[in-house]
Amino acid sequence: DCYSSDIRDPGAAQPDAVQGLLKLSVRTVVGGDRGWRAQCSVLAHLVGCQATPVVGLLAWFLKKNPLTDTVAGVLSPRADMEGVSGAFQSVLADLDDIIAKSNKVKTSLQEGFSSGHLAPGEAHPAKGLDNEHNEDFLLPKALELHYQKKIDIALSAPRLKDAGKAKSLDLPVYSLYGEWEKLSPFADDPLSYYHHSPEKFLQRQETVGGFGNSLGLSLSKNIKQKQGRFVMLPHSPGRIAWSCFGLLLVLWDAISIPLLVSWEISNLFFFTMTMIAMIYWSIDMLLSTQTGFFEAGELILSSRRALLHYLKSWFLFDATLVTLDWVMLSLEGQGTQSFLMGSKFIRIIRVVRTLRLIRLLKLNDIVRLVEEQVSSGYTQSVQLLAAVVKSVVTIMFSVHLLGCFWYYVGRTEVDAGDEANWLQASGYQNSAVTDQYLASCHWILGQFTPAPMNIHAQSNAERLYNIFVIFFSLLVMGSAISRVSASIQAAIKINSEAQDRRRQVTQYLKVNKVSQELQIRVMRFVDYHLSRLSSVQLDESLLSETLVDELYMDRRGPLLKAHPMFNFLFEVSPKAVTRLCGLLKLNMFEDGELIFARYSQAKGMYIACTGTYMLSLGGKDSKATVDGFEFYAEISLFMKFSHSMSLLSISFNDVFFLDPMQLADCLKDFPECCGFVYQYAKTMQSDLHTGAFGANDVIPLESVLSLCESTDAYKILNISERKTLEKFVVPACDQAKESFSQWLQRFLNKTDPENVASRYHMLAELSHFFPELEMENGSYSAFVDEPAIHRALSCMASVLWLVKDSFDEFSRPQKSGDKMPLEMWQRLQEFVRWTGVRSDVRSLYGTFVLIVARGLSKSKQLLWQFPEKHQQPDAAVTHMLRARHNVLPSAAELDLDMRTVMCKVSSLHQVFAIGQFMQGENTPLNIRNLQEELKIESNPAVFKIFLLSEFASLLGIGASSRTSGSSFLNKRTGRTVISSLHALQQLESQPCVSVYWNYLCTWARTLQLALEEPADFAFARLACICRMNDRNPRLKLLYLSWANMNQADRAVLTDFFLADGIRNHACVFSYLPACFDNAQKNPAVGFATFLDLLVELVEIVYMQMESNATPRQPVLNLFDLAAFTGVVRSRSVFCSCLEHTKILHMPNGDMQLTMTSKNWSRTEEATDHPISVPSSLRQLVRRQNLHSRIVIEVPLNPTSESMAEEHNAVVSSQLV
């Protein structure tokens, strides 16, 4: 349908060329990645949305150039995309030329019409309204003299890169790998640790009583039902020890029962052992009902299922034997022994007692464990010896058992009165028990071997038993001999394999005529290597991946747990460390071999095992003996790092290596670990930049422990009993001699000389009225860090100096060259008078309580213990004001009315953030929302306290120890803060749009920015978002990037920055200031490149807003994009990153931009990539739409009606 007769241009005769280009675009997109559906929809949008001029222009260009056949065919991606790139660039250039010419025609027509038809003194219609249609961006007058001329941003970009490189030589910049930045969302969800480790949560819930309801874990109940209170693990040390004792009793039964059955031995020792065994098996029945078991590989710890499992398995057997034991004990008592000792009943029961030997099957696991421990020697000789001992023991036990029953058969014949028996024939009938036992065993051995024996079977019963013994001996002797021979063959095979490998190396050295010295070194290392290899190789195909990892954990776990970070990871998730052990790569080094060299790029962390090494640092060599494990180049796990020293092995040593990418991939499967490791890495990055420790291969242990302690996961696992919410209490201070109002009045009337002692005394008195700020026992010392105390005290002291009108004390911490001018101080005094806090002590005290509460609301240790609905900072402030006076005792001093006012002020903080307003992040819609909240509130003091508390919270930024003034509100930042306060003061009387743009215009004039065109206002907001507080090179670079944008792209951003969310849809991009900040710091990106990407992002977001039911002003979270902007190494990778992103729609209507794994995996790439077809097509559409608006807006043949409409538009614009 696209290539119909509607196309009115020269390209209509060549539709095949355009079709070939579109097919190539679709082919490239489909073959690129899984985001091809969205990109194909762009092509469909291009064709369907009145894009025929673009299609025609493409066809016209391809007709002029020899690319028609190439594009229409099947092409290889790299060679042909270069041609398509050139085609796109030429088409864009032709479109720009057409737009420029159309602009000139439009401007001349407008000037001609307006000169004859506009009234004198009326403004020009193009002035301030149609800047987006002008060809050239007019340089603001205030900057025209400063910049002198327009500089091409493309020429200044290389110089920026060089400057960045030069700067990096003086102060290295460490950036985390993209794989770690991908884990950043887990750092904002510290409770994910407990979501994935409910067992740990139950352990902590016993001592931390406040945050059980915040998680709402149904898992906790399930776990309690799953594991019984008294159920024992089947492999616990106590259970294994109990079973081993039972194994000894079974062995005693195997020896004693045949003797008791055959000879009826009765003495105190046998009686005592029988009693011990009976008591043991009786207790064992009770323990077996509460012992876990494995079912299909799953460990079952339920009390009910353990009882049922025992009843179905061994209960009947154990109950029968224990009952028989107690019956035998009663029958063999003193009263019945003489009557029943010779009866056949007793003899039968004794024979039945031999069934107790079946308990060996019950203890099969223990028998196997003992057998493995005995036979798992380090050498083949030990294994061979174990096999021989096992065979001998088996033969001896068989001889003992069969010998006892051989005597029993003969005795049975004697008792029956049959004279044909072996006892009478051999003369052993009246011999001693020892002689009879040895003769029986001798006869059994004679049956096992061809040795002669003078004892023979006399009766049929004895002959039958003799036949059984002969057949049984074949089995026993055959199995024993085969076991020993198999062990010998295995030992020979293992030794032969090692010798063959050694022989091959020897032959290679001789054939290649290697020098004698090198041969000796090689063979020494081969012998060491072979000795380190396991004598028996593991067939991993027989095991699951989990079991293989656990085998590695058993061998390498102590190695990793020697490092504090991995040791803490083991506490958080043992499975994660188990998986990590399998990732360690073992390397063996010989004497004098280099492990890594100084100044070389570190590829991962090295773990040196016990041995001797040589450290080379700055020409100084030192010998180091490692006793245990030593970790080198840990920094390289998280960021690029060059070795600060060289490490050599001066003996045969083992060194393990851990790859950073494998570490990151492993931790992705364990969300409970991601937040901890990411915060650990970010703190390490910050400490490297601040110089807390040097960028060395070896990080001091104290620094590593400090890095672990700074993470949220460490804090939540180490909450002391005092820090639990239900048990925490701020110690009561001494009874104050005066109230806060009395102290304030005395402070304001005080005329003492201003000295250091008086300032410190004032801070101490503030801590007395607000015990949360006590250094030792206050809430701040328990839940937040010490700098937070200094910030809170600085906020209060600064407000007091404002109330007292003491400019010198307020500005004392500020530098002399950047001190606040008196003009700003006078404006601040006007603001203080407007709030009325000088005459309202209650409001001032409430403001201070709010400052303290907001500082505590930043403590995650505290928030985790609050109910879920109060875990956001502003909601936590309200919760502390109402219900948590043990944490915020100063709130108890507020009366009910003032406490209600403070809660309403806290609710306003949830609606409107003044920090976002000062940075231009929000829109007039946010101000209107604040206005609507204020209309509901009848108390005017709420809004005044709200502004005062927001302003006061800014005064403590950058405060140090014992700072009694404000170092933040200086000459540079004061203009922004005062302008925002002045604008918001008009909120009750002015429209929200006027308040918003009044602030931005005031702020822009401080930078001497012109405000004549719509694009000027858009650039003013952009500069505010980029935190341009004064005229500096960054402002120049930002303006050049804006001015050199294509006109169509600049028009898109102008509409975006001027959208107010009231008259038209708007979208707030959170973390946009961080994006620009990272873009400016990253030489691979820069302002210009990020602005181009922002145009693409705005179009994609607005397209999704049109297709989805979104609020009038949704919020798009750009946290991932900000992190990606800071770490990407290639401009082309950055420009194409939107093709591999996902925009997730939240239930509340907001959105979140998420970088996929493909983006994060390309952050370290430095090579260029092919052009982005969807991006290029969107550029064509923007230029075509811009040209359409230019042609349509001014008629070629103006009529009186059109001129009247134009005149009315001008009048309306003046009214606006």
Secondary structure, 3 states (H helix, E strand, C coil): CCCCCCCCCHHHHCHHHHHHHHHHHHHHHHHHCCCHHHHHHHHHHHHHCCCHHHHHHHHHHHHHCCCHHHHHCCCCHHHHHHHHHHHHHHHHHHHHHHHHHHHHHHHHHHHHHHHHHCCCCCCCCCCCCCHHHCCCCCCCHHHHHHHCCCCCHHHHHHHHHHHHHHHHHHCCCCCECHHHHCCHHHHCCCCHHHHHCHHHHHHHHCCCCCCHHHHCCCHHHHHHHHCCCCCECCCCHHHHHHHHHHHHHHHHHHHHHHHHHHHCCCCHHHHHHHHHHHHHHHHHHHHHCCECEEECCEEECCHHHHHHHHHHHCHHHHHHHHHHHHHHHHHCCCCCHHHHCCCHHHHHHHHHHHHHHHHHHHCHHHHHHHHHHHHCCCCHHHHHHHHHHHHHHHHHHHHHHHHHHHHHHHHHHHHCCCCCCHHHHHCCCCCCHHHHHHHHHHHHHHHHCCCCCCCCCCCHHHHHHHHHHHHHHHHHHHHHHHHHHHHHHHHHHHHHHHHHHHHHHHHHHHHCCCCHHHHHHHHHHHHHHHHHCCCCCCCHHHCCHHHHHHHHHHHHHHHHHCCHHHHHHHHHCHHHHHHHHCCCEEEEECCCEEEECCCCECCCEEEECCEEEEEEECCEEEEEEECCCEEECHHHHCECCECCCEEEECCCEEEEEECHHHHHHHHCCCHHHHHHHHHHHHHHHHHHHHCCCCCCCCCCHHHHHHHHHCCHHHHHHCCCHHHCCCCCCCCCCCCCCCCHHHHHHHHHCCCCCCCHHHHHHHHHHHHHHCHHHCCCCCHHHHHCCHHHHHHHHHHHHHHHHHHHCCHHHHCCCCCHHHCCCHHHHHHHHHHHHHHCCCCCHHHHHHHHHHHHHHHHCCCHHHHCCCCHHHCCHHHHHHHHHHHCCCCCHHHHHCCHHHHHHHHHHHHHHHHCCHHHHHCCCCCHHHHHHHHHHHHHCCCHHHHHHHHHHHHHHHHCCCCCCCCCCCCCCCHHHHHHHHHHHHHHHHHHCCCHHHHHHHHHHHHHHHCCCCCCCHHHHHHHHHHHHCCCCCCCHHHHHHHHHHHCCCHHHHHHHHHHHHCCCCCCCCCEEECHHHHHHHHHHCCCCHHHHHHHHHHHHHHHHHHHHHHCCCCCCCEEECHHHHHHHHHCCCHHHHHCHHHHEEEEECCCCCEEEEECHHHHHCCCCCCCCCCCHHHHHHHHHHHHHHHHHHHHHCCCCCCHHHHHHHHHHHHHHHHC
